Structures are given as structure tokens and as C-alpha cells.
Amino acid sequence: MTTAARWARAEWGRLYDTVRAGLAERRAAAVAMTLGAVCLTGVLHLAQQWPWGMRAVHDLGAVRAEDPLWLALLRTPLSLFVPAPDLPVWGALVQVLLVFGIAEVCLGRWRTLAVAYAATLAGTLYARLGIALGPGHPLGLPASDARVVDTGPSAAVVGLAVVVALRYGARVTAGAVALAMVAEVLVKENLAGREHLAAIAAVLVLYALCGARRRCAPCGARQRPRSSGTGSGLPPSQSSSARRGRAQRRSWR
């Protein structure tokens, strides 16, 4: 095995084995949510080709920082699947199919949706914060960004890619994704690039909190048997043996 092959195996081996086993066991059912998301993205794209569809999609899934917060929060879940108007739709479909599909197999359906929504919501809320800070602040945005229509799965895709990579030990990949988003902001200063960084920050916080919870769980699991004792002060197996012994002695009398 070459050095490159060994590195690839160390970086992506666990991830590859998990995805392969999941697809082999459940086939299309393993990515049912992803297939539904791809279909929804395609339907929303087709709907935008007609005036009535464009209006409906805009009313249900177009998010702008100048909109009232309650309205933006209502539109954010669907905005995740509305293709960005300035990008080719096939790019959104490929992103959803690959990244959402891998995440669904590795993380599960509901965790995938939770991470995707958290990343998208982080970008939506950051846009408001950045505009409030103004262009003079390092994290600020120009007032004109308040009118930018903010849709598409890119923030969710970036967040899911980072979480899955970290979860399965592909730390170089996670770092590469983060560096690519930083380079995007440096090369092309726009709202989308900064929202991607906000999405990465949000999912890193979530990942750290989940990691702390996992580390604390074994301690609690080890303490539970002691707290559910039988009153004898002995481990369950010895306690049950002692009870059997007493019962046997009574039966011999």
C-alpha cells in the first residue's frame, strides 16, 4: 500500500466503511430523507420558472435580513432547499445528494436535519448581526446586504461536512473545508462566505457540547448500579446469590 493510500485509509477509512455498510444493509432506505430533499429542491427550482411559482417560493422560502425576524425564522427551514438564484441548480442538487446522503447514513436522519438547520439558522442570524454592526466592524456587513435573498443549502452542506468529518476522524478534511471558507471570504467578500463561517462556528459549538455530553455519560452509567442497590451493599450478582443462599438455608430447617 502506497503512502497516499495509507493516508487516505487513515483519513476516510471509518467514514467509508460506515457509509458502505449502511447502504449495503438498507440501500435506498438509508438515504430516504436525502432523496426527498433532492426532489424538493428540484421541484422548488422548477416552480421558480413560472411567475406564480416564483411568487409562492419567495413568500414561503426567501429570507432577507431586512425581513421581520419572526418571518425569517418561519421561512428558514424551507429556504434551505430553495436553490440560490445566482448558482446553477445542479450544484445544489449534487451538494444535497452527496453531503446530506453521507450525513444521513453516519449521523441519522434527525441529527442530519438538526445540524443542517442549525447551520442555516446561524447564517441567517449572523446576517442581521453583521448589518447591525456595520461595515466598520471586523464582523460587520454593508447595509445593502439586508436586501440580498438568502437561500440555498450551502451553509447546511458546509456545517454537515465539518461535523461528519470530525465525527469520523477526518480532521484534515474538516480543516480543509474551514480553510476553503476562509479563502472564499478573502477572495470574494460577500454575504454567503461570511454566513458559511458562521455556520462552521455554530456546528463546532454543537459538536463540542455533544462531545462533552458523551464524555460525561459513562461516568453516570457507572454510578447507576450503585445507586440502584438492593439494600445488601453487594453487587447485584452477589446480592442475588446471598438471597438464594438464605432461602436455601430456611428450606433446610
C-alpha positions as CSV (number, residue, x, y, z in Angstrom):
1,M,0.0,0.0,0.0
2,T,1.4,3.4,-1.0
3,T,1.8,6.3,1.4
4,A,-1.1,8.1,-0.3
5,A,-3.3,5.1,0.1
6,R,-2.4,4.7,3.7
7,W,-3.1,8.3,4.4
8,A,-6.5,8.1,2.6
9,R,-7.4,5.0,4.6
10,A,-6.5,6.7,7.9
11,E,-8.4,9.8,6.9
12,W,-11.5,8.4,5.4
13,G,-11.5,4.7,6.2
14,R,-14.0,4.8,9.1
15,L,-16.3,7.1,7.1
16,Y,-16.1,4.9,4.0
17,D,-16.8,1.7,6.0
18,T,-19.8,3.3,7.7
19,V,-21.4,4.6,4.5
20,R,-20.7,1.3,2.6
21,A,-22.2,-0.8,5.4
22,G,-25.2,1.5,5.8
23,L,-26.0,1.4,2.0
24,A,-25.4,-2.3,1.8
25,E,-27.8,-3.0,4.7
26,R,-30.6,-0.6,3.9
27,R,-30.0,0.5,0.3
28,A,-32.2,3.4,-0.7
29,A,-33.9,3.5,2.7
30,A,-30.6,4.6,4.3
31,V,-30.9,7.9,2.4
32,A,-34.7,8.3,2.2
33,M,-34.6,11.8,3.6
34,T,-31.8,12.9,1.3
35,L,-33.7,11.6,-1.8
36,G,-36.8,13.6,-0.6
37,A,-34.6,16.7,-0.1
38,V,-33.2,16.4,-3.6
39,C,-36.7,16.0,-5.1
40,L,-37.9,19.0,-3.0
41,T,-35.0,21.1,-4.3
42,G,-35.8,20.2,-7.9
43,V,-39.5,20.9,-7.5
44,L,-38.8,24.4,-6.0
45,H,-36.4,25.1,-8.8
46,L,-39.0,24.2,-11.4
47,A,-41.6,26.2,-9.6
48,Q,-39.5,29.3,-9.9
49,Q,-39.6,29.1,-13.7
50,W,-43.1,30.5,-13.7
51,P,-44.3,33.8,-12.2
52,W,-46.8,32.2,-9.9
53,G,-44.3,29.7,-8.7
54,M,-41.6,32.4,-8.2
55,R,-44.0,34.3,-6.0
56,A,-45.0,31.3,-4.0
57,V,-41.5,30.2,-3.4
58,H,-40.5,33.7,-2.4
59,D,-43.3,34.0,0.1
60,L,-42.5,30.6,1.7
61,G,-38.7,30.3,1.5
62,A,-37.0,33.6,0.6
63,V,-35.1,35.0,3.6
64,R,-33.6,38.5,3.8
65,A,-32.1,40.3,6.7
66,E,-34.5,43.3,6.3
67,D,-37.5,41.0,6.9
68,P,-39.0,40.8,10.4
69,L,-37.2,38.2,12.5
70,W,-40.3,36.1,13.0
71,L,-40.9,35.9,9.3
72,A,-37.3,35.0,8.6
73,L,-37.5,32.2,11.2
74,L,-40.6,30.8,9.6
75,R,-39.0,30.8,6.1
76,T,-35.6,29.5,7.1
77,P,-36.4,25.7,7.1
78,L,-37.7,25.8,3.5
79,S,-35.1,28.3,2.4
80,L,-32.5,25.5,2.9
81,F,-34.0,23.7,-0.1
82,V,-34.6,26.7,-2.4
83,P,-31.7,26.9,-4.9
84,A,-29.7,30.1,-4.8
85,P,-30.8,32.2,-7.8
86,D,-27.2,33.1,-8.9
87,L,-26.0,29.5,-8.9
88,P,-26.7,26.5,-11.2
89,V,-29.3,24.2,-9.8
90,W,-27.3,21.1,-10.5
91,G,-24.7,22.3,-8.0
92,A,-27.3,22.4,-5.2
93,L,-28.7,19.0,-6.2
94,V,-25.2,17.4,-6.1
95,Q,-24.4,19.0,-2.7
96,V,-27.6,17.8,-1.2
97,L,-27.3,14.3,-2.6
98,L,-23.7,13.7,-1.6
99,V,-23.3,15.6,1.7
100,F,-26.8,15.1,3.1
101,G,-26.7,11.4,2.0
102,I,-23.4,10.7,3.8
103,A,-24.6,12.6,6.8
104,E,-27.9,10.7,6.9
105,V,-26.1,7.4,6.9
106,C,-23.5,8.4,9.5
107,L,-25.5,10.7,11.8
108,G,-29.0,9.6,11.3
109,R,-32.0,11.4,9.8
110,W,-33.0,13.7,12.6
111,R,-29.4,14.7,13.6
112,T,-28.7,15.5,10.0
113,L,-31.7,17.8,9.8
114,A,-30.8,19.3,13.2
115,V,-27.3,20.1,12.1
116,A,-28.4,21.4,8.7
117,Y,-31.0,23.7,10.3
118,A,-28.6,25.0,13.0
119,A,-26.0,25.9,10.3
120,T,-28.6,27.6,8.1
121,L,-30.1,29.5,11.1
122,A,-26.6,30.6,12.2
123,G,-26.0,32.2,8.8
124,T,-29.4,33.9,8.9
125,L,-28.9,35.3,12.3
126,Y,-25.3,36.4,11.6
127,A,-26.5,38.4,8.6
128,R,-28.7,40.5,11.0
129,L,-25.9,40.9,13.5
130,G,-23.4,41.9,10.8
131,I,-25.6,44.5,9.3
132,A,-26.3,45.9,12.8
133,L,-22.6,46.1,13.5
134,G,-22.0,48.0,10.2
135,P,-19.1,47.8,7.6
136,G,-16.6,49.5,10.0
137,H,-16.6,46.4,12.4
138,P,-14.5,43.4,11.6
139,L,-17.6,41.2,11.7
140,G,-19.9,43.8,10.1
141,L,-21.7,43.9,6.8
142,P,-22.8,46.7,4.5
143,A,-26.4,47.8,4.7
144,S,-27.0,46.7,1.1
145,D,-26.7,43.0,2.2
146,A,-30.0,43.4,4.0
147,R,-31.8,43.1,0.7
148,V,-29.9,40.0,-0.5
149,V,-32.1,37.0,-0.9
150,D,-30.5,34.3,1.3
151,T,-31.4,30.8,0.1
152,G,-29.8,27.5,-0.7
153,P,-28.2,24.5,1.1
154,S,-24.6,25.7,1.0
155,A,-24.4,26.7,4.7
156,A,-26.0,23.4,5.7
157,V,-23.7,21.5,3.5
158,V,-20.6,23.1,5.0
159,G,-21.8,22.5,8.5
160,L,-22.6,18.9,7.8
161,A,-19.3,18.3,6.1
162,V,-17.4,19.6,9.1
163,V,-19.4,17.6,11.7
164,V,-19.2,14.3,9.8
165,A,-15.5,14.8,9.2
166,L,-14.8,15.4,12.8
167,R,-17.1,12.6,14.0
168,Y,-15.3,10.1,11.9
169,G,-11.7,11.2,12.5
170,A,-11.2,13.0,9.1
171,R,-9.7,16.1,10.8
172,V,-7.7,17.2,7.8
173,T,-10.8,17.2,5.7
174,A,-12.7,19.3,8.3
175,G,-9.8,21.7,8.4
176,A,-9.7,21.9,4.6
177,V,-13.4,22.8,4.5
178,A,-12.9,25.5,7.1
179,L,-9.8,26.9,5.3
180,A,-11.7,26.9,2.0
181,M,-14.5,29.0,3.5
182,V,-11.9,31.5,4.9
183,A,-10.3,31.7,1.5
184,E,-13.7,32.3,-0.1
185,V,-14.2,35.3,2.2
186,L,-10.7,36.7,1.5
187,V,-11.0,36.3,-2.3
188,K,-14.7,37.2,-2.7
189,E,-16.1,39.3,0.1
190,N,-19.8,38.5,0.1
191,L,-22.6,37.6,2.4
192,A,-22.6,33.9,1.6
193,G,-19.0,33.4,2.5
194,R,-19.4,35.0,5.9
195,E,-22.5,33.0,6.5
196,H,-20.5,29.9,5.8
197,L,-18.0,30.8,8.5
198,A,-20.9,31.5,10.9
199,A,-22.3,28.1,10.1
200,I,-19.0,26.4,10.9
201,A,-18.7,28.2,14.2
202,A,-22.2,27.1,15.2
203,V,-21.7,23.5,14.4
204,L,-18.3,23.4,16.1
205,V,-20.1,24.6,19.3
206,L,-22.7,21.9,18.9
207,Y,-20.1,19.3,18.3
208,A,-18.1,20.4,21.4
209,L,-21.3,20.2,23.5
210,C,-22.2,16.8,22.2
211,G,-18.6,15.6,22.9
212,A,-18.8,16.8,26.4
213,R,-22.1,15.0,26.9
214,R,-20.7,11.8,25.6
215,R,-17.7,12.0,27.9
216,C,-19.9,12.6,30.9
217,A,-22.3,9.8,30.1
218,P,-20.0,6.8,31.0
219,C,-19.5,8.3,34.5
220,G,-23.2,8.4,35.1
221,A,-23.6,4.9,33.7
222,R,-21.0,3.6,36.1
223,Q,-22.7,5.3,39.1
224,R,-26.2,4.0,38.3
225,P,-25.7,0.4,39.5
226,R,-24.5,1.6,42.9
227,S,-27.5,3.9,43.3
228,S,-29.9,1.2,42.4
229,G,-28.6,-1.2,45.0
230,T,-30.6,-4.0,46.6
231,G,-30.0,-2.9,50.2
232,S,-27.3,-5.5,50.9
233,G,-24.4,-3.4,49.8
234,L,-23.3,-6.1,47.5
235,P,-23.1,-6.1,43.7
236,P,-26.3,-7.4,42.1
237,S,-24.9,-10.9,41.2
238,Q,-23.6,-11.4,44.8
239,S,-26.7,-10.0,46.3
240,S,-28.9,-12.4,44.4
241,S,-26.6,-15.3,45.4
242,A,-26.9,-14.3,49.0
243,R,-30.7,-14.2,48.8
244,R,-30.7,-17.6,47.2
245,G,-28.4,-18.9,50.0
246,R,-30.7,-17.6,52.7
247,A,-33.7,-19.1,51.1
248,Q,-32.0,-22.5,50.8
249,R,-30.9,-22.4,54.5
250,R,-34.5,-21.7,55.5
251,S,-35.7,-24.6,53.4
252,W,-33.3,-27.0,55.1
253,R,-34.6,-26.2,58.6
